[in-house]
C-alpha cells in the first residue's frame, strides 16, 4: 500500500476544501441568481429547491470539475500537489465545498459558519506548512525541486484562500447591511476582482484600485500583506541557498 492510499479524509479536506470552494464560487458566478428564477414559485417548493436541490446539484458539478482538474494536472506530472489516488475523498471534499458555497449566499447562518470554516482551514494549512518549513531552513540544507513545487503550491493555495476569505468578508458585510468591505464587482467580475486583489496584495504591488473600506477588511488585508511578505521572503531565501537535484546526480554518476 502506497503512502497516498493512507491519506486520511481530514488531510485531503484541509488541503483541498478552499480550492474546491473557489472552483464552486466561479461556477456559481456563471449562473443566474436562483432566488430570482424561482421567486414566483410557492414558498415551500422554492425553499426546497434553493436549500436542497441546488446545493446538491452544485456539489455534484463542483466534484466533477475538481476531478477533471485533478486528472489534468496528473497528466502534467503535478500529481504531488493533488491526491490522485484518493479520488473518492477528493470528490467528497469538492461536493461539500459546492454544497456549502450555496449556503453562503442564501443564509446568514450559512455565511458565518462557512466563513469560520474557511478561516479555520487556512490557519491549519499555515500551521502545517510552518511545521515542515523548519527542515528547509536548517543549516546547509538545499531545497529539492519537489520542495519548491510544494512551496509554490502552498503559496497558490494561500492566495486562493485569502481570495475566498475576502469574498466571505464582503458577503458578511452585505448580510449585515454594512458598507461593502471591498469595492469588488458582481458575479464573476467580483471573483476575478478578488483574485486580482489577492495577487497584488500578496506580491506587495498594491495598485490601490481596489481597497478595503471597513475595519474588519483592513485587519484581514493587513494579515494578508504580512503573510505574503513573509512567504515571499522565505521562498527567495531558500532559492538563493541553491537547489539540489538528487535524481539527476544519480543519473550522472551512472
C-alpha positions in Angstrom: 0.0 0.0 0.0 1.4 3.4 -1.0 1.6 6.5 1.1 -1.2 8.2 -0.8 -3.5 5.3 0.0 -3.1 6.0 3.7 -4.0 9.7 3.3 -6.9 10.5 5.7 -10.0 12.3 4.6 -9.3 15.1 7.1 -5.9 15.7 5.4 -7.5 15.9 2.0 -10.3 18.1 3.3 -7.9 20.5 4.9 -5.7 20.8 1.9 -8.3 20.9 -0.9 -11.5 22.4 0.6 -10.7 26.1 0.0 -9.5 25.3 -3.6 -12.7 23.4 -4.3 -14.8 26.2 -2.7 -13.1 28.7 -5.1 -13.9 26.4 -8.1 -17.5 26.3 -6.8 -17.7 30.1 -6.4 -16.6 30.5 -10.0 -19.3 28.1 -11.2 -21.9 29.9 -9.2 -21.0 33.2 -10.7 -21.7 31.8 -14.2 -25.3 31.0 -13.5 -28.3 33.4 -12.8 -29.4 34.1 -9.3 -31.6 31.0 -8.4 -33.6 33.1 -5.9 -34.7 35.4 -8.7 -35.6 32.5 -11.0 -37.8 30.7 -8.5 -39.3 33.8 -6.8 -42.7 33.1 -8.4 -42.9 29.5 -7.1 -44.8 28.6 -3.9 -42.7 29.2 -0.8 -42.4 25.6 0.2 -41.3 24.5 -3.3 -38.9 27.4 -3.6 -37.2 26.7 -0.2 -36.8 23.0 -1.1 -35.2 23.9 -4.4 -33.0 26.6 -3.0 -31.8 24.8 0.1 -31.8 21.2 -1.0 -31.7 20.6 -4.8 -29.5 23.4 -5.9 -26.8 22.8 -3.2 -26.7 19.1 -4.1 -26.6 19.9 -7.9 -23.8 22.5 -7.3 -21.9 20.0 -5.1 -22.0 17.4 -7.9 -20.9 19.8 -10.6 -18.1 21.0 -8.3 -17.0 17.4 -7.7 -17.0 16.7 -11.4 -14.9 19.8 -12.3 -12.5 19.1 -9.4 -11.9 15.6 -10.6 -11.3 16.8 -14.2 -8.8 19.3 -12.9 -7.2 16.6 -10.8 -6.9 14.3 -13.9 -5.4 17.1 -16.0 -2.7 18.1 -13.5 -1.9 14.4 -13.0 -1.2 14.1 -16.7 1.0 17.2 -16.5 3.1 15.4 -13.8 1.8 17.7 -11.0 0.5 14.7 -9.1 2.5 15.6 -6.0 0.1 18.5 -5.5 -3.1 16.5 -5.7 -4.3 13.3 -4.1 -4.9 11.4 -7.3 -5.1 8.0 -5.6 -7.9 9.3 -3.4 -10.4 10.4 -6.0 -13.4 9.4 -3.9 -12.2 11.6 -0.9 -11.4 14.5 -3.2 -14.8 14.2 -4.8 -16.5 14.2 -1.4 -14.5 17.3 -0.4 -15.4 19.0 -3.6 -19.1 18.1 -3.1 -19.1 19.5 0.4 -17.4 22.7 -0.8 -20.0 23.1 -3.6 -22.8 22.4 -1.2 -21.6 25.0 1.4 -20.9 27.7 -1.2 -24.6 27.9 -2.0 -25.5 28.5 1.7 -23.0 31.4 1.9 -25.3 33.3 -0.4 -28.7 32.1 0.9 -28.4 32.1 4.7 -26.9 34.4 7.3 -26.0 31.5 9.5 -24.5 29.7 6.5 -22.4 32.8 5.7 -21.0 32.9 9.2 -20.4 29.2 9.5 -18.7 28.7 6.2 -16.5 31.8 6.7 -15.4 30.4 10.0 -14.7 27.0 8.4 -12.6 28.7 5.7 -10.6 30.7 8.2 -10.0 27.6 10.4 -8.8 25.6 7.4 -6.5 28.4 6.4 -5.0 28.5 9.9 -4.4 24.8 9.9 -2.7 25.0 6.4 -0.4 27.7 7.7 0.4 25.8 10.8 1.2 22.6 8.8 3.4 24.5 6.4 5.3 26.2 9.1 6.0 22.9 10.8 7.6 21.5 7.7 9.4 24.7 6.9 12.0 24.3 9.7 13.5 21.4 7.7 14.2 23.7 4.7 15.7 26.4 7.0 18.2 24.0 8.6 21.9 24.9 8.1 23.5 23.6 4.9 20.1 22.4 3.6 19.2 22.9 0.0 15.7 22.6 -1.3 14.8 20.0 -4.0 12.6 20.6 -7.0 9.9 18.7 -5.1 10.2 21.1 -2.1 9.9 24.1 -4.4 6.8 22.6 -6.0 5.2 22.1 -2.6 6.2 25.7 -1.7 4.7 27.1 -4.8 1.6 25.0 -4.3 1.2 26.4 -0.8 1.6 29.9 -2.0 -1.1 29.4 -4.7 -3.3 27.7 -2.2 -2.8 30.6 0.3 -3.6 33.1 -2.4 -6.8 31.3 -3.2 -7.6 31.1 0.5 -7.3 34.8 1.0 -9.4 35.3 -2.1 -12.2 33.2 -0.6 -11.8 34.9 2.8 -12.1 38.4 1.2 -15.2 37.3 -0.7 -16.6 35.9 2.6 -15.9 39.1 4.5 -17.6 41.0 1.7 -20.6 38.7 1.9 -20.9 39.0 5.7 -20.9 42.8 5.3 -23.7 42.5 2.8 -25.7 40.2 5.1 -25.4 42.6 8.0 -26.3 45.5 5.7 -23.0 47.2 6.3 -20.9 49.2 3.8 -19.1 46.9 1.3 -15.8 45.6 2.7 -14.2 45.9 -0.8 -15.2 47.5 -4.0 -15.5 44.2 -5.8 -17.8 43.8 -8.8 -20.7 41.5 -9.0 -20.8 37.8 -10.1 -17.8 36.5 -12.0 -16.3 40.0 -12.1 -16.3 40.1 -8.3 -14.5 36.8 -8.1 -11.9 38.0 -10.6 -11.5 41.2 -8.7 -10.9 39.2 -5.5 -8.3 37.1 -7.2 -6.6 40.1 -8.7 -6.6 41.9 -5.3 -5.1 38.9 -3.5 -2.3 38.7 -6.2 -1.3 42.4 -6.0 -1.6 42.3 -2.2 0.5 39.2 -1.5 3.1 40.2 -4.0 3.3 43.7 -2.3 2.4 45.6 -5.5 -0.8 47.2 -4.3 -2.0 49.5 -7.1 -4.8 51.0 -5.0 -7.6 50.5 -7.5 -9.3 48.0 -5.0 -9.1 48.9 -1.3 -10.6 47.7 2.0 -13.3 50.0 3.2 -14.0 48.7 6.7 -12.0 48.0 9.9 -12.5 44.2 9.6 -11.5 44.2 5.9 -8.3 46.2 6.8 -7.4 43.8 9.5 -7.8 40.8 7.1 -5.8 42.6 4.4 -3.1 43.6 6.9 -2.7 39.9 7.9 -2.7 39.0 4.1 0.1 41.6 3.5 2.3 40.3 6.3 1.8 36.7 5.3 2.6 37.3 1.6 5.7 39.3 2.5 6.9 36.6 4.9 6.3 33.7 2.4 7.9 35.5 -0.5 10.9 36.4 1.7 11.4 32.8 2.8 11.0 31.5 -0.7 13.6 33.8 -2.1 16.0 33.0 0.8 15.6 29.2 0.2 16.2 29.6 -3.6 19.3 31.7 -3.1 20.8 28.9 -1.0 20.8 26.7 -4.0 18.7 23.7 -5.2 19.8 20.1 -5.1 18.9 17.6 -7.8 19.5 14.2 -6.3 17.8 12.3 -9.2 19.9 14.0 -11.9 23.0 13.4 -9.8 22.4 9.7 -9.7 21.9 9.6 -13.5 25.3 11.4 -14.0 27.1 9.0 -11.6 25.8 6.1 -13.6 
